[in-house]
Amino acid sequence: MLASDWALDVDTAASGATTPQWTPVRGLSNFSESTDDNTEDDSTNDAPGWGADVITQRKWKVEAEGKRKRDTAATVYTPDPGQEFIRKAARKVGFSADVHVRWYRRDGSPDASEGYAQVSEFTKGGETTDLEPFNFTLLGQGEPLEVANPVTTQPAGGASVASMSVGK
């Protein structure tokens, strides 16, 4: 499996909309999903010499980086809509900073998830000769949902099964 088959979409629908408007975040060159697990010692005298741990909480995050993109055919500067939505969300704080995202593989694999996150550490800039890079971290807000992969699931009407609304 190629790591380059991961895709990330952000819901750019107006606040309060009941149907997501999935917009791809283009220009990604690195993508990783991970969890940070909190463990507590659950050792007892019942198993002398052996310890035990229990995971009491998990947090998920997605780290992404790439090159900033724009519509070069436009007569005025027009940034990539997915990148721009993430960039603007990175400037917010509190609960209004939540973004609705989904990530999935484009190769037919069933790997696909959806959830709410806050954007942390959006960075941009670079050397004079660089294509401008960006990177950010999505900090998960609650449990991510496993959803049908939108690449492989297209019901009648063209709306992806994965675009069903989920609660936060």
N, C-alpha and C positions, 0 to 999 in steps of 0.2 A: 504494500500500500504506500502511496506517495503522500508525504506530509502536505504537499502543495494542493491536495484535493479538498482541504478545509475551506469553508466559506462562512462569512459572518454577515448577518442582516440585522438592521435596527428598525424598529417600528417608528415611522415618522408621521403617523396619523395624528391629527389634532387631539389635544387633551380631551378626554371624555368620550372619544370615539369608541364604538363597540367592535369594529373590525380593524385589525392591524393593517397597516400599509408597510409591507416589508421592503426596505431599501437596502441594497447591497453596500457594504463598506468595501470599496474597491482599492486596489493597490497593495493588498497585503502580501508580505514576503515572509512573515514568520507568525505562527499561531500556536498557542499552547493552552490547554485547559488543565487545571490541577485542583486539588483540594488540600486544605490545611486542617488536619484533624487534631482536636483536643482530646488527650487521653488522660485517664485517671487510673491510678494503681488500684487493682481489685484483688490483690494478693490476700490469701488467708492461710491459716495454719493447716488447712485440710490437705495441702499439697506441699509438704516440707521441701524446701530447696527450690521450688518453682514459683515464679511470679505470674501475675496475670494483669492485663490492662483492658480497660473498656473505653471505647470511643464514646465520649459524651456529647460531642458536637462536631459538625463538619462545616467548613466554609468553602465555597468554590470561587474560583477566579479564572478569568481568561486574560492572557497576555497576548497582545498583538503589536506588530510593527510592520511598516511598509514605506512606500513612497507616496507623498502627497500628489494627488491627481486633480486635474481640472478639465473642463470642456474646451479644447483648443480651437474648436470650430466656432465658438461663441464670439460675438464682437466685443463683449465685456467679460471681465474675469468671472468665471462661473466655477466654483469649487465642486468637487465630487460631493453629491448630496449626503451619502452615508458618512463619509469622513467629516463633513461639516457638522452634521447632527451630533456626532460623538464629540467633536472639538467644543461645540457650544455647551454640551452637557457637562463637560469637564470643568466649566467655570461656575457651575451651580453648587449649592450646598444644601444639606437637609433632604427631606423627603421629596422635594420637587426636583431633585437631581436624579431620580430613578429613571433608567431607560429600559425598555422592553427589547430584548435581543433574542436571536436564535442563531445557533451554529450547527453546521452539518457538513457531511462529506458529499462531494459532487460525483463520486465514483459508483454510486449505487449501494454503498454500505448503509446499514440501518442506523448508524451513529447520527443522532440528531437530538438536540436539546433546546430548551427555551426557558427563559427566566427573566427576572428583573435584576438590574445591577446599577451600581454607581461607577462613574468613570473617574479613575484616579491617575494622576501622573501623566497627563497628555503632554508630550514634549514634541518640539519641532525645531527647525533650524539646521545648522550644519556648516561645513566648510564652503568656501567660495566656489569650488569646482564640483560640489556634491549636487545630486538630485536631492531635493529636500525630503528628509525622512520624517516619519512620525512614529510614535509608539504610545501605548496606553495600556492600562489595566482595568478590566471590568471586575468590580468586587461584588460578588453575588449577594442578593438579598433574599434569603430563604432558599428552599430546595428548588433546584432546577428540574424541570419536567422532561422526561423522555417523550419525544413526539415523533410522528411519522416523518420520514425524510421528505422534504418538499420536492426534491429532485425526482424521486421515484414514485411519488403519490400525487397524481393530478386527477381529481375527480371531474365529472362533467361540470362545465361552467368555468373551468380553468383555475379556480381558487384552490390553493394548496390545503390539504388536510391539516398541515402543521400551522396554518394561520388561524386556527380556532382560538378564541379568546381564552386566556387563563387569568385567574385571580392572582394577586400578589401575595 
